[in-house]
């Protein structure tokens, strides 16, 4: 389990965050007309299509990610679950989405992120934008738990770029 610092993510100050800043800056420069906004109920079908696109392109690479069975219910019942869902839209097409929830413990939980991986820097932008939204809603939230990498080296490398302030070690057992 990796916990990112919300204040550090929204400021991205220092050499440790230079790669993330560079990717986000490149994304913003390449796609200056992209819009970050909150999810609306009428986005549901397009979000499901984005989930399918992600599964087809990246899901095979990250075969241990098991959010497929709860993806649709979390989106469908996001209001009842108090989930924050942010969308990134380009030319009226949703190209990325991420969800989080502010917990009663004073921390946040990052749940699902799906995006079209042909947009370099989009995943970094989604991660930082959800931290900014959490801060807007509650400036007292200090960390967001983004879960584990489930043994995927690429995902572990990506998550380490955000300089987690807390890591819990987890183990997985597999039958032979």
C-alpha positions as CSV (number, residue, x, y, z in Angstrom):
1,X,0.0,0.0,0.0
2,X,1.4,3.4,-1.0
3,X,0.4,6.6,0.6
4,X,1.2,9.9,-1.2
5,X,1.4,13.3,0.5
6,X,-1.4,15.5,-0.8
7,X,0.5,18.7,-0.1
8,X,3.6,17.4,-2.0
9,X,1.4,16.2,-4.9
10,X,-0.3,19.5,-5.4
11,X,2.9,21.5,-5.2
12,X,5.3,19.1,-7.0
13,X,8.3,21.1,-5.7
14,X,11.8,19.9,-6.0
15,X,14.0,17.6,-8.0
16,X,12.1,14.5,-6.8
17,X,9.0,15.6,-8.8
18,X,10.7,16.9,-11.9
19,X,9.7,13.9,-14.1
20,X,6.1,14.2,-13.1
21,X,6.1,18.0,-13.7
22,X,7.7,17.5,-17.1
23,X,5.1,14.9,-18.1
24,X,2.2,17.1,-17.0
25,X,3.7,20.2,-18.6
26,X,4.2,18.3,-21.9
27,X,0.6,17.0,-21.7
28,X,-0.8,20.5,-21.0
29,X,1.3,22.0,-23.8
30,X,0.3,19.2,-26.3
31,X,-3.4,19.3,-25.3
32,X,-4.2,22.8,-24.1
33,X,-7.9,22.4,-24.7
34,X,-8.3,19.4,-22.4
35,X,-10.9,19.9,-19.6
36,X,-10.7,18.5,-16.1
37,X,-14.2,18.2,-14.6
38,X,-16.4,16.2,-12.2
39,X,-18.2,13.2,-13.4
40,X,-21.9,13.5,-14.4
41,X,-24.4,10.6,-14.6
42,X,-24.7,11.0,-18.3
43,X,-20.9,10.1,-18.6
44,X,-21.6,6.5,-17.4
45,X,-21.6,4.8,-20.8
46,X,-18.5,6.6,-22.0
47,X,-16.7,5.8,-18.8
48,X,-17.6,2.1,-19.3
49,X,-16.2,2.3,-22.8
50,X,-13.0,3.9,-21.4
51,X,-12.7,1.0,-18.9
52,X,-13.0,-1.5,-21.8
53,X,-10.4,0.4,-23.8
54,X,-8.1,0.4,-20.8
55,X,-8.6,-3.3,-20.3
56,X,-7.8,-4.0,-23.9
57,X,-4.7,-1.9,-24.0
58,X,-3.2,-2.0,-20.5
59,X,-5.2,-4.6,-18.6
60,X,-3.3,-7.4,-20.2
61,X,0.0,-5.8,-19.1
62,X,-1.3,-5.4,-15.5
63,X,-3.1,-8.8,-15.3
64,X,-3.1,-8.7,-11.5
65,X,-5.3,-5.6,-11.3
66,X,-8.6,-6.9,-10.2
67,X,-10.9,-3.9,-10.3
68,X,-13.0,-5.2,-13.2
69,X,-15.7,-6.6,-11.0
70,X,-16.2,-3.4,-8.9
71,X,-15.5,-0.8,-11.6
72,X,-19.1,-0.4,-12.9
73,X,-20.8,-0.4,-9.4
74,X,-18.4,2.2,-8.1
75,X,-19.1,4.5,-11.0
76,X,-22.8,3.8,-10.9
77,X,-23.2,4.3,-7.2
78,X,-20.5,7.0,-6.7
79,X,-22.9,9.4,-5.0
80,X,-24.0,6.9,-2.5
81,X,-20.4,5.9,-1.9
82,X,-19.2,9.5,-1.6
83,X,-16.7,9.0,-4.3
84,X,-15.1,11.8,-6.1
85,X,-14.8,11.1,-9.8
86,X,-12.8,13.4,-12.1
87,X,-12.9,13.2,-15.8
88,X,-10.4,14.6,-18.4
89,X,-12.0,15.4,-21.6
90,X,-10.5,16.3,-24.9
91,X,-12.6,17.5,-27.8
92,X,-15.7,16.3,-26.0
93,X,-14.3,12.8,-25.6
94,X,-13.4,11.4,-22.2
95,X,-9.8,10.2,-22.3
96,X,-9.2,9.6,-18.6
97,X,-10.9,9.2,-15.2
98,X,-10.0,8.7,-11.6
99,X,-11.9,8.1,-8.4
100,X,-11.1,8.8,-4.7
101,X,-12.9,9.1,-1.4
102,X,-12.2,11.2,1.6
103,X,-12.3,8.8,4.6
104,X,-13.5,9.6,8.1
105,X,-9.9,8.9,9.3
106,X,-8.8,12.2,7.7
107,X,-7.0,10.4,4.8
108,X,-8.1,9.6,1.3
109,X,-8.4,6.5,-0.7
110,X,-7.6,6.4,-4.4
111,X,-9.7,3.7,-6.0
112,X,-9.8,3.5,-9.8
113,X,-7.9,5.2,-12.6
114,X,-8.5,4.5,-16.3
115,X,-7.1,6.3,-19.2
116,X,-6.2,6.1,-22.9
117,X,-2.5,5.4,-22.7
118,X,-1.7,7.1,-26.0
119,X,-1.8,10.5,-24.2
120,X,1.7,10.9,-22.6
121,X,1.4,12.5,-19.2
122,X,-2.3,11.8,-18.8
123,X,-1.9,9.4,-15.9
124,X,0.3,11.8,-14.0
125,X,-2.2,14.6,-14.6
126,X,-5.1,12.5,-13.3
127,X,-3.1,11.6,-10.2
128,X,-2.2,15.2,-9.4
129,X,-5.7,16.5,-10.3
130,X,-7.4,14.1,-7.8
131,X,-5.0,15.3,-5.1
132,X,-6.0,18.9,-5.9
133,X,-9.7,18.1,-5.8
134,X,-9.3,16.3,-2.4
135,X,-7.5,19.3,-1.1
136,X,-10.2,21.7,-2.4
137,X,-12.8,19.6,-0.6
138,X,-10.9,19.1,2.6
139,X,-7.5,20.9,3.1
140,X,-6.9,18.8,6.3
141,X,-6.5,15.5,4.3
142,X,-2.8,14.8,4.3
143,X,-2.4,11.5,2.5
144,X,-4.0,9.4,-0.2
145,X,-3.7,5.6,-0.2
146,X,-3.3,4.5,-3.8
147,X,-3.1,0.8,-3.1
148,X,-0.4,-1.6,-4.0
149,X,1.3,-2.5,-7.2
150,X,0.3,-6.1,-6.9
151,X,3.8,-7.2,-7.9
152,X,3.9,-5.4,-11.3
153,X,7.3,-3.8,-11.7
154,X,6.0,-1.1,-14.1
155,X,3.2,-0.1,-11.8
156,X,5.6,-0.1,-8.8
157,X,8.0,2.2,-10.7
158,X,5.2,4.5,-11.7
159,X,3.9,4.8,-8.1
160,X,7.4,5.4,-6.6
161,X,7.7,8.5,-8.8
162,X,5.2,10.2,-6.6
163,X,7.5,9.7,-3.6
164,X,5.2,7.8,-1.2
165,X,5.5,9.0,2.4
166,X,4.3,5.6,3.7
167,X,4.6,2.1,2.2
168,X,3.0,-1.0,3.6
169,X,4.5,-4.3,2.5
170,X,2.1,-6.8,1.1
171,X,2.5,-10.3,-0.1
172,X,0.6,-12.5,-2.5
173,X,0.3,-16.3,-2.7
174,X,-0.3,-18.1,-5.9
175,X,-1.3,-21.7,-6.4
176,X,0.8,-23.8,-8.8
